[in-house]
């Protein structure tokens, strides 16, 4: 009989496979840890065939998601939450390459609970959608997400330059507007290796040309 496939270290459903367990009745079991923290020996064939996804919490969460969404199953905030998860975890989604394909994830608290997401983010104001900020390359998680309008979203892209000044991170263009500089001035200072304080606190030196007068 061929040796059983080694699946230690793999993530199958909500199971994280830790090590091979004891064989029972000629069948191979694996010691697994569920996302909820439960440890259990799980039949290998059930894991690889996708017949078991969790210790049972997956089914409970599915029921909870269907029935306990505070009447918001068809709301805009629910659609935003679901779309956020899909683009980070579903390779079939068109925009997966820009999110999950780059390693961007949804934190466990939000991924497993719409209620937690709603509690942390609140309802989206009209015309606003979810935006990863201040780290546009970071994950969807508390502290790195906000509701933003299209103008803010356009500024907060991977190509945007950011500056952290006195603990606050903003796109360079916003600092320029706040301090009355041209964006090109701040970019030049940034490239020159100046500190954030020097970049924003150094006044512009204006050179005046003096006409030389000649005595007649």
C-alpha positions in Angstrom: 0.0 0.0 0.0 1.5 3.4 -0.9 2.4 5.8 1.8 -0.3 8.4 2.6 0.2 11.8 1.1 2.0 14.2 3.5 -0.3 17.1 4.1 1.3 18.5 7.3 1.6 22.3 7.2 -1.3 22.7 4.7 -4.4 24.8 5.3 -7.5 22.9 4.2 -10.8 24.7 4.8 -10.5 26.1 8.4 -8.1 23.3 9.3 -4.4 23.9 9.8 -2.8 20.4 9.5 -0.1 20.1 12.3 1.1 16.5 12.0 0.2 12.9 11.2 -2.0 11.3 13.9 -2.6 7.7 14.8 -4.1 5.3 12.2 -7.5 4.0 13.1 -9.1 1.1 11.3 -6.4 1.2 8.6 -7.2 4.8 7.9 -4.9 7.8 8.3 -5.8 10.6 10.6 -4.1 14.0 11.0 -3.8 16.3 14.0 -5.4 19.6 13.0 -6.2 22.9 14.5 -9.4 24.7 13.5 -9.4 28.5 13.0 -11.5 28.7 16.2 -8.8 27.0 18.2 -10.1 23.4 18.4 -7.6 20.6 18.1 -8.8 17.3 16.6 -7.6 14.2 14.8 -9.3 14.4 11.3 -9.6 11.7 8.7 -7.1 12.4 5.9 -9.4 11.5 3.1 -12.1 13.9 4.4 -9.5 16.7 4.5 -8.2 16.2 1.0 -11.7 15.7 -0.5 -13.0 18.8 1.2 -15.7 16.8 3.0 -14.8 18.5 6.3 -14.1 22.2 6.5 -14.0 22.8 10.2 -14.7 21.4 13.6 -18.3 22.4 13.1 -17.9 26.2 13.5 -18.1 26.7 9.8 -21.7 25.4 9.6 -22.6 27.5 12.7 -21.1 30.6 11.2 -22.9 30.0 7.9 -26.2 29.8 9.8 -25.3 32.9 11.8 -24.4 34.8 8.7 -27.7 33.9 7.1 -29.8 34.7 10.1 -28.0 37.2 12.3 -27.0 40.1 10.1 -29.2 42.7 11.8 -31.4 42.8 8.8 -28.6 44.0 6.6 -28.1 41.0 4.3 -29.1 43.1 1.3 -27.6 46.3 2.5 -24.8 48.3 0.8 -22.5 47.8 3.8 -23.0 44.0 3.6 -22.2 44.0 -0.1 -19.0 46.0 0.6 -18.0 43.5 3.3 -18.6 40.5 1.0 -16.8 42.1 -2.0 -13.8 42.8 0.2 -13.6 39.2 1.2 -14.0 37.9 -2.3 -11.3 40.0 -3.9 -8.9 38.8 -1.2 -9.7 35.1 -1.3 -11.4 34.1 -4.5 -8.9 33.6 -7.5 -11.9 33.6 -9.8 -12.6 37.2 -9.2 -11.3 39.6 -11.8 -9.6 41.9 -9.4 -8.1 39.1 -7.2 -4.7 39.8 -8.8 -4.6 43.3 -7.3 -5.6 42.1 -3.8 -5.3 38.5 -2.7 -2.8 37.9 -5.5 -0.6 40.5 -3.9 -0.9 38.9 -0.5 -3.5 41.4 0.8 -5.9 39.7 3.3 -8.9 40.4 5.5 -8.2 40.1 9.2 -9.7 37.1 11.1 -12.1 39.4 13.0 -13.7 40.8 9.9 -13.4 37.7 7.7 -15.4 35.6 10.1 -18.0 38.2 11.2 -20.0 40.8 9.3 -21.2 42.1 12.7 -17.6 42.7 13.8 -16.9 44.6 10.6 -20.0 46.7 11.0 -19.2 47.4 14.6 -15.7 48.6 13.7 -16.4 50.5 10.5 -20.0 51.6 10.9 -22.3 52.5 8.0 -20.6 53.9 4.9 -21.5 57.6 4.3 -23.2 58.3 1.0 -20.7 58.3 -1.9 -18.0 56.6 0.1 -16.4 53.1 0.0 -13.8 51.3 2.0 -10.2 52.4 1.6 -7.0 50.9 3.0 -5.3 53.9 4.7 -2.7 54.9 5.8 -1.0 51.8 4.3 -2.5 51.3 0.8 -0.4 48.1 0.6 -1.6 46.8 3.9 -4.4 44.5 4.9 -8.1 45.1 5.6 -8.1 45.4 9.3 -9.0 47.9 12.1 -6.6 50.8 12.1 -5.9 50.6 8.4 -9.3 51.2 6.8 -11.6 54.2 6.4 -14.6 55.3 4.4 -13.3 57.5 1.6 -14.8 59.3 -1.4 -13.6 58.8 -5.0 -11.3 61.8 -4.7 -9.6 60.4 -1.6 -9.4 57.0 -3.2 -7.7 58.3 -6.3 -5.0 59.9 -4.2 -4.5 56.8 -2.1 -3.0 54.4 -4.7 0.1 52.3 -4.8 1.7 55.0 -7.0 1.1 57.7 -4.4 3.9 59.1 -2.3 3.2 59.2 1.4 4.9 61.1 4.2 4.6 60.6 8.0 4.9 63.8 10.0 4.4 63.9 13.7 2.7 60.5 13.7 0.3 61.3 10.9 0.6 59.7 7.5 -0.9 61.4 4.4 -0.3 61.4 0.6 2.3 64.0 -0.2 -0.2 66.0 -2.2 -2.3 66.6 0.9 0.7 67.8 2.9 1.6 70.1 0.1 -1.9 71.7 0.2 -1.9 71.9 3.9 1.5 73.7 4.1 1.1 75.7 1.0 3.9 74.1 -1.0 3.9 72.8 -4.6 4.0 69.0 -4.7 7.1 69.1 -6.9 8.9 71.0 -4.1 8.1 68.3 -1.5 9.1 65.6 -4.0 12.5 67.3 -4.6 13.1 67.5 -0.8 12.1 63.9 -0.3 14.5 62.7 -3.0 17.2 64.9 -1.5 17.0 62.8 1.7 15.5 65.5 3.9 13.6 64.4 7.1 9.8 64.9 7.3 10.3 67.9 9.6 12.8 69.4 7.1 10.5 68.7 4.2 7.5 70.5 5.7 9.1 73.1 8.0 11.8 74.5 5.7 10.5 77.7 4.2 11.0 78.5 0.5 13.9 80.8 -0.1 12.9 83.2 -2.8 15.9 84.7 -4.7 15.3 88.3 -5.8 17.2 89.6 -8.8 18.8 93.0 -8.3 19.4 95.3 -11.2 22.8 96.9 -11.0 22.7 100.6 -11.5 25.4 102.3 -13.2 26.3 105.9 -12.5 26.2 108.2 -15.5 
